[in-house]
Amino acid sequence: MRDYNRIGIIVGKKNRGAIKRNYERRIIREIFRNYKEIFKTKLDVLIIKNRDDRAGFQQKKEDLEKLFQNTQR
């Protein structure tokens, strides 16, 4: 049994090129890194982002925080 969380990030090709996809991955990874202490159990998290939403960093942070908190129910 491992004692850490893992994350997998899939960003679809409809997200305007490789630079944008890598930027989206970096944002998601950073938000996960900052909030991984809220997980009570050690999980494998898979995030699939299919469409280009043009939301800002703060909106993405709030959405992922809400998603992470819902996983603890």
C-alpha positions as CSV (number, residue, x, y, z in Angstrom):
1,M,0.0,0.0,0.0
2,R,1.4,3.3,-1.0
3,D,1.2,6.4,1.3
4,Y,0.8,9.1,-1.4
5,N,-1.8,10.3,-3.9
6,R,-1.3,10.1,-7.7
7,I,-2.8,12.1,-10.5
8,G,-3.3,11.4,-14.2
9,I,-4.2,14.2,-16.5
10,I,-5.6,13.8,-20.0
11,V,-6.1,17.0,-22.1
12,G,-7.8,16.5,-25.5
13,K,-6.4,17.8,-28.7
14,K,-9.3,20.2,-29.1
15,N,-7.5,22.5,-26.6
16,R,-5.7,24.7,-29.2
17,G,-2.3,23.2,-29.6
18,A,0.5,21.6,-27.6
19,I,1.5,24.7,-25.7
20,K,-2.1,25.3,-24.4
21,R,-2.5,21.6,-23.5
22,N,0.8,21.6,-21.5
23,Y,-0.3,24.8,-19.8
24,E,-3.6,23.2,-18.8
25,R,-1.7,20.2,-17.4
26,R,0.6,22.5,-15.3
27,I,-2.3,24.4,-13.9
28,I,-4.2,21.2,-12.9
29,R,-1.0,19.6,-11.4
30,E,-0.3,22.8,-9.3
31,I,-3.9,22.9,-8.0
32,F,-3.7,19.2,-7.1
33,R,-0.3,19.7,-5.4
34,N,-1.8,22.5,-3.2
35,Y,-4.9,20.5,-2.2
36,K,-3.7,17.0,-1.9
37,E,-3.7,17.2,1.9
38,I,-7.5,17.3,1.9
39,F,-7.6,13.6,0.8
40,K,-8.2,11.4,3.8
41,T,-7.4,8.2,1.9
42,K,-4.7,7.8,-0.7
43,L,-6.3,7.9,-4.2
44,D,-5.5,7.7,-7.9
45,V,-7.1,10.7,-9.5
46,L,-7.8,10.9,-13.2
47,I,-8.8,14.2,-14.7
48,I,-10.0,14.3,-18.3
49,K,-10.3,17.7,-19.9
50,N,-11.9,17.5,-23.4
51,R,-12.9,21.0,-24.4
52,D,-11.3,24.4,-24.4
53,D,-13.2,26.4,-21.8
54,R,-11.1,29.6,-21.6
55,A,-11.8,29.8,-17.8
56,G,-9.2,31.7,-15.7
57,F,-6.9,30.1,-13.1
58,Q,-9.2,31.1,-10.2
59,Q,-12.3,29.5,-11.8
60,K,-10.4,26.3,-12.5
61,K,-9.0,26.3,-8.9
62,E,-12.5,26.7,-7.4
63,D,-13.9,23.9,-9.7
64,L,-11.2,21.4,-8.9
65,E,-11.3,22.2,-5.2
66,K,-15.1,21.5,-5.2
67,L,-14.4,18.3,-7.1
68,F,-11.7,17.2,-4.7
69,Q,-13.9,17.9,-1.7
70,N,-16.8,15.9,-3.2
71,T,-14.5,12.8,-3.5
72,Q,-14.2,12.7,0.3
73,R,-17.9,12.0,0.9
